[in-house]
Amino acid sequence: MDLSDFFSTVFDFRDYGQLLPLVSNSLWAAAILGLVGGMIGVFVMMRDLAFAVHGIAELSFAGAALALLLGVNVVLGSLVGSIAAALLLALLGLRARDRNSITGVIMPFGLGLGILFLALYEGRSANKFGLLTGQIVAVDSVQLNLLAICAAVVIVGLLVVWRPLTFASADPELAEARGVPVGALSIVFMFLLGLSVALSIQVVGALLVLSLLITPAAAALLVTSSPRLVVALSVIFALVSAVGGILLALGGRIPISPYVTTISFAIYLVCRVIMQVRGRSRRLQTGTAA
């Protein structure tokens, strides 16, 4: 494949006008998932759960693969797998060291189960590939409604526990001393995180779920320390990545996940450059004042 063939595969907008009205459900789904990922990603960063997200994604993948094998709803299978993994981490991994070791055990187990179920599945290979790389372009009304309901549960749940969860995430020892139910909040948050992981897999697949749940929040934390602005920027970055990825994927013949992850990574790089420029400017101002 030469360079021209590569670009014609990745970017081909000749029938873009005819394709765009056919993916309205997918655009709504991407917007919903971007909102969820941007909101919960801030707490994932605050609680240092990036590695745990990957472990949850592997069991979510196994649940989706089993559902595909049994011929039931794949989204429901993904939800069951991710919630089971999240609650297992919440109950057994109270300390960061324990949580990381348990995650390291869950990841290969979930991936192995998923590969086993896909090997037994005799249907279309595109369905197998979609679990790893995302298949949001094929979202129908039933799936969209299910995504919207699960996203509403996550958003409402986060809003209900927002203040105590922020306190417990920033300083768990002090929060516990002040009477905040840190253990119960951890279980609630991991349940919401499990839902979010299962939803995000519908966009980028099990392998690249971090691009929606981690990268936008990490980028936002680079450019501001304001809690409210961090959340707002994280949501905006996640929305741009998810919706922009779909809009670009319509013009190519490859899965959506490379577009989403590339946009997300580009945003992170820009934020990192902004952080470095600000730091250099502050150092120059400090040196001039001295």
C-alpha positions, 0 to 999 in steps of 0.5 A, spaced: 500 500 500 502 506 497 501 513 501 495 515 496 492 508 497 493 509 505 489 516 505 484 514 500 482 508 505 483 513 511 479 519 508 474 518 503 469 523 503 465 522 496 459 519 499 459 523 506 453 527 505 449 520 504 452 517 510 451 522 515 444 522 516 444 514 517 448 515 523 444 520 527 444 514 533 451 513 533 452 521 534 447 521 539 451 515 542 458 518 542 455 525 545 452 521 551 458 517 552 463 523 551 459 526 557 460 520 561 467 519 560 469 526 561 465 526 568 467 520 571 474 520 568 476 526 573 475 521 579 479 516 575 485 520 575 484 523 582 483 516 585 489 513 581 484 507 577 487 508 570 490 501 571 483 498 574 479 501 568 483 496 563 482 490 568 475 492 568 475 493 560 478 486 559 472 482 563 467 487 560 470 484 553 469 477 556 462 478 558 460 481 551 464 475 547 459 470 551 453 474 550 455 474 542 456 467 543 449 465 546 446 470 541 443 475 547 444 482 547 452 484 547 451 491 551 448 487 557 453 482 557 458 487 557 455 491 562 455 484 567 462 483 566 464 490 567 460 491 573 462 484 576 469 486 575 468 493 578 465 490 584 470 485 585 476 490 585 472 495 590 471 489 595 477 486 595 482 492 593 481 497 598 488 498 598 492 501 592 497 495 592 492 490 593 487 493 587 493 493 582 495 486 584 488 484 583 487 488 577 493 484 574 490 477 575 483 479 572 486 482 566 489 476 563 483 472 566 478 476 562 482 477 556 483 469 556 475 468 557 474 473 551 478 470 546 475 463 548 468 465 547 470 468 540 474 462 538 467 458 539 463 463 536 462 461 528 458 468 526 461 474 522 468 476 523 466 483 524 462 482 530 468 479 533 473 485 531 468 490 533 468 488 540 476 489 540 475 496 536 468 498 537 462 498 533 458 504 534 456 506 527 451 500 527 448 503 533 440 502 533 434 505 537 434 499 542 441 500 543 441 507 544 436 507 549 439 502 553 446 507 553 442 513 555 439 509 561 445 507 563 449 513 562 443 517 566 444 512 572 452 514 572 451 521 571 445 522 576 449 517 581 455 522 580 451 528 582 448 525 588 455 523 591 459 528 588 461 532 594 463 527 598 466 523 593 471 529 591 473 529 598 474 522 599 478 522 593 482 528 594 484 525 602 481 519 604 484 519 611 481 525 613 475 524 609 474 518 613 476 521 620 471 526 618 465 521 618 465 520 610 463 513 608 469 512 604 468 504 603 461 505 601 463 511 596 468 506 593 463 501 592 458 506 589 464 509 585 466 502 582 459 500 580 458 507 576 465 506 573 463 499 571 457 502 567 462 507 564 467 502 562 461 498 558 458 504 555 465 506 552 467 499 549 461 500 544 465 506 541 473 504 542 472 497 544 476 493 549 483 495 547 482 502 547 477 504 552 482 508 556 482 514 550 475 516 553 476 515 560 483 517 562 486 521 556 481 527 556 481 528 564 489 527 564 489 533 558 484 537 562 489 536 569 495 539 565 492 546 563 488 547 570 487 546 577 480 549 578 475 543 579 470 545 575 474 547 569 477 540 570 470 537 569 468 542 564 474 541 559 474 533 560 467 533 558 469 537 552 475 533 550 471 527 551 465 529 546 470 532 541 474 525 541 468 521 540 463 525 536 469 527 532 472 520 531 465 518 528 465 524 523 472 522 521 470 514 521 465 516 516 470 518 511 474 511 511 474 504 511 477 502 518 474 502 525 472 508 529 477 507 534 483 509 531 480 516 529 477 517 537 484 515 540 488 519 535 484 526 536 484 524 544 492 523 544 492 530 539 488 534 545 493 531 550 499 533 546 496 540 545 495 541 553 502 538 555 505 543 550 500 549 553 503 546 560 510 547 558 509 554 555 506 556 561 511 553 566 517 556 562 513 563 562 513 563 570 520 561 570 522 567 566 517 572 570 520 569 576 527 570 574 526 577 572 523 579 578 529 576 582 
